[in-house]
Structures are given as C-alpha cells and as structure tokens.
Amino acid sequence: MLERVRTPEGVEIACEVSGKGPPLVAVHGAGSARWGWSLLRPLIEDRYTVIAIDRRGRGDSTDGDGYAVEREFDDVAAVVRAAAADGAEPLLFGHSYGGLVSAGAAAQIDGLPRLVLYEPPMGGVLAERAAIDRLEAQIADGDLDVAVSDFLRGIGGYDAEEIEELRKSPVWEQRKAVAHTLPRELRAEYAFVLNRAALAELDIPVLMLIGSESPAWAGRSTAAYADALPNVTVHTLDGQGHGALVAAPGLVASELP
C-alpha cells in the first residue's frame, strides 16, 4: 500500500507500507529509493509494519525548491511522527546517506524509542569535489551507465563482478532513474559537519551496523558516530560490505531488535 506524508515544507513523501507489528521507517541511501529494501522487507514483515520511503526528488515523492540535507531531516521526522500518531513506537532504520539523514531526524523527534544506522557517512568522506563534478558531467551527458558504475565502485565499494550482476538486474534501470539526485547529495555530504553535540543528546538505544569488508570511509564514519552517541552498540557483519541489504538481507534482518 502506498501512502503519502506531507512535510512542513509541503513536499509529499511516498511511503510503501507492508507487514504487521510496530512501525519500522526505512530510509534508503544515495542512488536508491524505496525498492532498496525489497529483499529485506519480506524477511521482517512478520515483525514490523515496514514503511519504506522514497526520499524527496525520486520515485513517487515530490521535490522542493533547492536542496539542503536538513530538509531531509524534516522529511523523515514527519514520516516518523505520522507513524507514531496512534501511539505506536517506530523503529527508524537508515542506510548510508539515509543513515546520516535518519540521525539528523532523530535529534528532532521527541520520544523516538530506537534507531538503527548502517554505515552513515560523517561528512566529507564519500567523494571529493572533482569526483562529484565528473559524476555530474556524466549524468548531464546522459552517460548514466558509467555514472552509476563509478558511484557504486568509488563510493559503495562494489567490485566489478558485483556491478556486472547489478547491471543484469531490473534494479540497474531503477538506479539510473535516480542518478540525477546523486550530485546534490554528494555535495551536501562533502560539506556536512557531524553534529556531535546533537548526537550526544540522543540518549536512546542506537544499533550501528558495519560490514567487515566495507570501504574505509564507512569504518571512520561508524567510529565517529559511535564515539558521539551515549547509548550505542556496534555490530560487525562478517564478510559483508556496504551492500548487505542486497547481498545478505537475512543477516541484516537477524540484527534488528
């Protein structure tokens, strides 16, 4: 079932809702959309009402004028508040850039009971300006296959074999369809400064997940968040990288509280 939540700015965030139990608001990373949770969702729908969102500017969500990551904080906070409107206690789960957004949203939400972050970037770690400029030029020129490949390789840590498997799947065209959102998010992450003071006030149980084979930036970022959060547990997914939602959804499902 597709529902929509209207944010304070007037953006409509599309939410695919399925399952039963307490709400789990799932926030995807860069270069993805709500379909990024399609392999995990069936494994947890017996425990959670999964609310997988399309972040602004993609899928069935609308977009705002201009872009700032703080507006995405507002978007996710609005979805969580809507999920909690009947007294439910949502779990907020953000992957990668969606983890950065989820952590920022969590600081705005009174009474959020639980938070799960999978390798959220801490700011200034995903891509240098030159790489972002190159990606933006590829997208402008219509070289979407190259742009998506370079993004997955350089930022996601995917190897050539994994990228080739993705290229053969329906997800490849979906990734190309949202590629236009990559430059603005990468620029926002490059300029982002981790608000350690706000994280220190987030005195709720936080589970952080990291793959043992993930890119170096993921390790640095996970450590930075974990150092700032007062009530955090870090679990390492052995043998997995940044894409465990696809490569090992069962393992990720087993980690959820």
N, C-alpha and C positions, 0 to 999 in steps of 0.2 A: 504494500500500500504506500502510495506517495502522498506525503503531507508537506505543507509549507509553513515556515515560521517567518514572520515579518520582523526585521530588526529595527532598532531605534532610528537608523538611517533611512529605512524604507526598502532595503534590499530584501528579497524573498529567498530564503534558504530552503532548497528542496531536501526532504528527508525521506529516505526509503525505510519504512518501518516493518519489522517482521519479528516473529518469535513471541515468547511469553516470559514473564518474570520482571524483575526490576529493570529499568531502562539502562542501556549502555549506549552512550553517544559516541560514535566512531568518527574521528576526524582524520582524513587522509592527508598524505604528504604532497609535495610538489610533483607535477607531471602526472597526477592521478585524479580520481574522482570517486564517487561512492562505490563504483564497481571494484575498487581496490580491495574491498572487504569481502568479495563474493565467495572466496574459498574458506574464509574463517567463519562467515556468518552461519552456514548450516551446522557448524560444529558447536555453536553456543546458543542457538535459538531455543533450546530446551531449558536454558537457564536465564536468558536475558531477552528483553524486548530490545532488539538491536535497532538503533536509529542511526543509519549511515547517511551522512550529509554529502551534498555537493557543495564544496566551498564556493564562495562568490566568483562569478565570472565563468562558470563552466556547467556542463550538464543542464539540469533543469532549474538551476538557480539564476537569479539576475545578478547584475553588477552595479557598482556605484560609480560616481564620478571621481576619477583619480584613484590612487591606491596607497594604503598605508596598512602595515600589518596590524596596527592597533585596532583598525576597523574589523579585522577578522576576529580579534579577541571579543569584540562586541557581538559579532555574529554568533560565535559558539556559545557565549554566555546566554544569549537569547534562546538558543535551542535547548540548553540545559535547563533554564528556568521554565520553559514550556513543558519539558519532560517531567519536571518536579511539581507542576501545577496542582496535581491531585494528591500531593503528599508523598509521592514516590521519591526514592533516593537514588539518583542516577550515578552510574559509574562513567567517568569521562576518560576516553582512551584516544590518545593522539599518536600518530606515527610520523616520524621525521619532521618535516616542516609543520605538519599537523600537530606534532608534539609541542613545538615552540608555541603555536597558536593556543593549544589547549592549556599549557602552563600559564600563559598570559590571561586567558579567560578565567582560569581557576581563581586567580587573585581577585576577580571581580564578583565571584559567586559566594554569597553567604550560605553556609551550611552544606557546601559540596562535601559528600562523605568520603569519596575515594577518587584517586587519579592514577592512571597508568600512562607512562610515557615510553615510547620505543624510539630511542636514539634521536631526541630533539636536538637540532643544532643550536649552539650557544651564541651565534652571531660571528660573522667574519670567517667562517670555516668552509663553506660549501664551494664557493667559486670566486676567483679573482675577477677584477673588472674586465681584463682582456678576454677572459673566457666567456663572461656574460655578453660582452659586445659581439664576440664571434657567434655565440648561440643566437643572439637577436638577429644578426645579419642572415644566418642560415634560415631562420623562420621567415624573415621578410622576403627572402628569395624563393621561398617555397620548398627548401631542402629539408623537409620535415623528418624524413628517414634518418638523415645524417644528424640532425639536431637531437632527436630522441636517442639515437645510439650514443652520441657524445655525452649527453646528460647521464644516461644510465652507466656508462663506463667511467666517466670522470668524477661523478658525484655519488652515484649509487653503489659503485664498486662491483658492478656486474662484469663478468668476464665475457669473452667473445662467444663462447658456446651458449651461455645463458641468454645473451642478447639475441642470438640467432633463433633460439627456441621461442622467445617472446615474439620475434618478427613473424613467426609462422602462426601465431595465435590471433584470435579476434581482438585481444587487448591491444595489439600494436596499433591498429587504426584508432582505437579509443585514446591511446596516448598521443598520437599525432593530433587528434582533435582538440586536445587541451594544451598543446605545446605553446600556444601563444601566451599562456599565463606564466610560463617559466621565467622569462627575463625579469619581470616585475618582482616576483617573489625572491629570486636570487639576489637582486639589488637590495631588496628590503632586508634580507638575511645578512648581506655583506655589511650593511650599516647598523644592524641591530646590536645593542649592548645589553647583555644579560642583566636583568634587574635582580641582583642578589638580595637586596633588602626586601623586595616584594616576595621572593621565594622563601625567605626566612620567616615571613609571617604566615606562610601556608602550612599551618600545623594540622595537616590531615595525613592519613596513610598514603604514601606515594610508592608505587611499584615502578621501577625503571628496568627496562629490558634492553639488552645489548647482545649482539651476535659476536661470537669469538672470532669470526672471520670478517667482521665489518671494517669499513675504511677507518684510517687513523683518526679522521675528524670526529667520528662517532664516539671513539674512546675518550677523546679530550672533552667533548661536549657532555657526555654522560657523567664524567667525573666532576665537571664544573657544576652541573645541576645537583648532583648528589651531595657535593660539598656544601651547597647553599640550603638545601631542603632539610628541615629539622626532623622529619619522620619518614625516612626513605629506606627502601630495601632495593638492592640491585641484584638482578638475576641475569646470569650469562647463558645464552642459548648456544650450547656447544655445537660446533660445526656449521653454524648459520651465519649469514651476513645481514645486510640491510634489508633484504627482501624476503625475510622469513614468513611474512604474511602469505606469500605465494609458495615458497619452497617448503615450508614446514608449518602449515596452519594448525595442524593437530598439536604441535609442540606449543605454539603460542596460546591456543585455547586452554591447554593444561595449566598455563601460568596464571590465568585470570582468576581473581578471587571469587 
